[in-house]
Amino acid sequence: MVGAGPAGAVTAALLRRFGYDVEIWERARFPRHRIGESLPPRAVALLRHLGFQANGFAVMEGHTSVWGTTEPHRAVFEEGYGLQVDRDRFDQLLIDQSSAPVQFGRIVTDLLKEDGKVAGVRWNHGQTRARFVVMATGPGKGSRPLRQSATFGYWRNSNHPHGSQANDTIIESFADGWVWSLRLASDLRNVTVVFDSPGLSYQEAIRQTRFVRQMMEGAALVSKPLGCDASWQCAASFAEPGMLLVGDAGSVIDPLSSQGVYKAFCSAMSAAVVINTCLKRPELEAAALDFFNEEERRTYDGYAAGSVATFRAEQRWPERPFWKARHSLSTWDVQPRAFSVDIASAIEAGRAMDLTFQNAAGVRIAQRPTMSGSFIELNEYLVTTTFDYGYRGKYAALFMTVHRALSSAKALQQLIADLSRTAAYRFILPPVERPVLLHVIAYMYREGLIESVSTSA
Ligand SMILES: Cc1cc2nc3c(=O)[nH]c(=O)nc-3n(C[C@H](O)[C@H](O)[C@H](O)COP(=O)(O)OP(=O)(O)OC[C@H]3O[C@@H](n4cnc5c(N)ncnc54)[C@H](O)[C@@H]3O)c2cc1C
């Protein structure tokens, strides 16, 4: 395990529970400062679920944003509470609870490869073999669709609101960037600014805000403002035989989301299961590595799409270079699918019984890797040429039943009659009410999995 951040510590802990000997190698000496202190409720819940304790940190019950408007908007979390953590103590706590031995001051410089497989690492004092190497080394060298830096400083005596709101994460946009702020249990306030206006200083940037500026009136900056890279990054591949890139080593998302640590936990969970599969069921190694690549890529794309949507919600300064650059990130734009709203509604309402449907071209059933307990397995899903991941979730089996029933074109009336006779439909699947079946068929039509023969002719 290379890297003792959240990704490394959680992967190590889970692999230890699977019974593996794990050692963490870390180039720094702890405690070391790391930015990224706001843990949303789902990160805290996942941490608890994984058996970690995180006590003594400031409890966050909501967040306040000033975005797209001058009015602050406060949202209280309904799904639990988050934490504002000082990362030097938090990261130490994670490695302590991982129960894996940690070697500090070991700098991994390269991967050791044999027969096309990673077989260990080269480091500052030699080389060491390992059955599997996890690179949890933080931001790497992936492609960077958005280059940006962040400048952060710690303050005392800010005028934050009292009560539980004092621990809110605060986000405020301004003409040349945005500010992110939180208060730690030590009463230190982190104010981080992401901006790209040459010549603008950290303090001048804060003065461009309204809400944060008021909060910082009379506050004292107690640390020298430091810059750090905050660019988006994504590796071309996250996995190869004998090695995984976990957490930020694989991809880095925009700090706007405050989800980097949560993403690292999720990546660590997948990594532990993938490694367990590679080592105990080598016949599934290729499927397990595919799974990791696919999940990590999809996760990154999902966060990227979310950040783009948030940037586009700020339309007060569309001509300013900062916002123009972010509004023009179009890679994650969803291309609208062509379908008839009338037909979709008619299917759902049971008014399309005479219409004939068939499977759309390129839609097929394929074996796709899935996480099942502590292993990756292959299961059947309906896939398309553009969505190789496959349609999953509650109705995945029903999608495949409909697809099989439509091996030849038929009227909706006939399709439903055939389905009700299908053993898979009646016995294997849980009972499905007719409105649910119509809803699923309408969904498949909207997704382009089936098409109406009459309209496409
Ligand atoms: C400005 C900013 C604000 C952020 N805010 C938040 C936030 O509010 N909430 C949130 O969840 N996330 C936030 N993040 C993201 C968060 O910091 C990261 O996602 C998180 O730290 C990733 O954890 P990791 O374990 O993958 O990597 P890291 O925490 O970077 O850990 C990697 C470790 O690997 C070690 N290492 C590196 N190279 C080597 C080597 N060659 N040999 C040995 N050891 C090595 C490093 O010393 C380090 O300890 C923010 C990021 C930025 C830039």
The ligand as a MOL file (V3000), in Angstrom:
LIG
                    3D

  0  0  0     0  0            999 V3000
M  V30 BEGIN CTAB
M  V30 COUNTS 53 58 0 0 0
M  V30 BEGIN ATOM
M  V30 1 C -8.5850 22.9280 -2.2140 0
M  V30 2 C -9.1110 21.5390 -1.9060 0
M  V30 3 C -10.1490 21.4060 -1.0170 0
M  V30 4 C -10.6730 20.1190 -0.7590 0
M  V30 5 N -11.7340 20.0080 0.0860 0
M  V30 6 C -12.2360 18.8060 0.3600 0
M  V30 7 C -13.3060 18.6550 1.2750 0
M  V30 8 O -13.7880 19.6130 1.8510 0
M  V30 9 N -13.7850 17.4240 1.5070 0
M  V30 10 C -13.2740 16.3190 0.9020 0
M  V30 11 O -13.7680 15.2010 1.1320 0
M  V30 12 N -12.2430 16.4160 0.0310 0
M  V30 13 C -11.7060 17.6270 -0.2360 0
M  V30 14 N -10.6330 17.7220 -1.0770 0
M  V30 15 C -10.1040 16.4910 -1.6980 0
M  V30 16 C -9.2970 15.6460 -0.7210 0
M  V30 17 O -8.2340 16.3980 -0.2010 0
M  V30 18 C -8.7480 14.4130 -1.4520 0
M  V30 19 O -9.7310 13.8810 -2.2910 0
M  V30 20 C -8.2940 13.3210 -0.4870 0
M  V30 21 O -7.2110 13.7670 0.2960 0
M  V30 22 C -7.8770 12.0750 -1.2690 0
M  V30 23 O -7.3400 11.1090 -0.4100 0
M  V30 24 P -6.2130 10.0970 -0.9520 0
M  V30 25 O -5.9470 9.1600 0.1580 0
M  V30 26 O -6.6000 9.5730 -2.2690 0
M  V30 27 O -4.9280 11.0070 -1.2180 0
M  V30 28 P -4.0670 11.8890 -0.2150 0
M  V30 29 O -4.8740 12.3630 0.9180 0
M  V30 30 O -3.4030 12.9000 -1.0820 0
M  V30 31 O -2.9580 10.8890 0.3480 0
M  V30 32 C -1.9200 10.4260 -0.4700 0
M  V30 33 C -0.7220 10.0710 0.4120 0
M  V30 34 O 0.2590 9.4350 -0.4100 0
M  V30 35 C 1.5440 9.8840 -0.0280 0
M  V30 36 N 2.4290 9.7090 -1.1940 0
M  V30 37 C 2.3710 10.3780 -2.3650 0
M  V30 38 N 3.3180 9.9220 -3.2130 0
M  V30 39 C 3.9910 8.9620 -2.5540 0
M  V30 40 C 5.0910 8.1200 -2.9150 0
M  V30 41 N 5.6600 8.1940 -4.1130 0
M  V30 42 N 5.5390 7.2130 -2.0090 0
M  V30 43 C 4.9620 7.1120 -0.7690 0
M  V30 44 N 3.9250 7.9010 -0.3890 0
M  V30 45 C 3.4230 8.8010 -1.2740 0
M  V30 46 C 1.3050 11.3520 0.3160 0
M  V30 47 O 2.3230 11.8520 1.1700 0
M  V30 48 C -0.0630 11.2820 1.0210 0
M  V30 49 O 0.0640 11.1120 2.4150 0
M  V30 50 C -10.0990 18.9830 -1.3780 0
M  V30 51 C -9.0240 19.1320 -2.2630 0
M  V30 52 C -8.5230 20.4060 -2.5260 0
M  V30 53 C -7.3780 20.5390 -3.4880 0
M  V30 END ATOM
M  V30 BEGIN BOND
M  V30 1 1 1 2
M  V30 2 1 2 3
M  V30 3 2 2 52
M  V30 4 2 3 4
M  V30 5 1 4 5
M  V30 6 1 4 50
M  V30 7 2 5 6
M  V30 8 1 6 7
M  V30 9 1 6 13
M  V30 10 2 7 8
M  V30 11 1 7 9
M  V30 12 1 9 10
M  V30 13 2 10 11
M  V30 14 1 10 12
M  V30 15 2 12 13
M  V30 16 1 13 14
M  V30 17 1 14 15
M  V30 18 1 14 50
M  V30 19 1 15 16
M  V30 20 1 16 17
M  V30 21 1 16 18
M  V30 22 1 18 19
M  V30 23 1 18 20
M  V30 24 1 20 21
M  V30 25 1 20 22
M  V30 26 1 22 23
M  V30 27 1 23 24
M  V30 28 2 24 25
M  V30 29 1 24 26
M  V30 30 1 24 27
M  V30 31 1 27 28
M  V30 32 2 28 29
M  V30 33 1 28 30
M  V30 34 1 28 31
M  V30 35 1 31 32
M  V30 36 1 32 33
M  V30 37 1 33 34
M  V30 38 1 33 48
M  V30 39 1 34 35
M  V30 40 1 35 36
M  V30 41 1 35 46
M  V30 42 1 36 37
M  V30 43 1 36 45
M  V30 44 2 37 38
M  V30 45 1 38 39
M  V30 46 1 39 40
M  V30 47 2 39 45
M  V30 48 1 40 41
M  V30 49 2 40 42
M  V30 50 1 42 43
M  V30 51 2 43 44
M  V30 52 1 44 45
M  V30 53 1 46 47
M  V30 54 1 46 48
M  V30 55 1 48 49
M  V30 56 2 50 51
M  V30 57 1 51 52
M  V30 58 1 52 53
M  V30 END BOND
M  V30 END CTAB
M  END
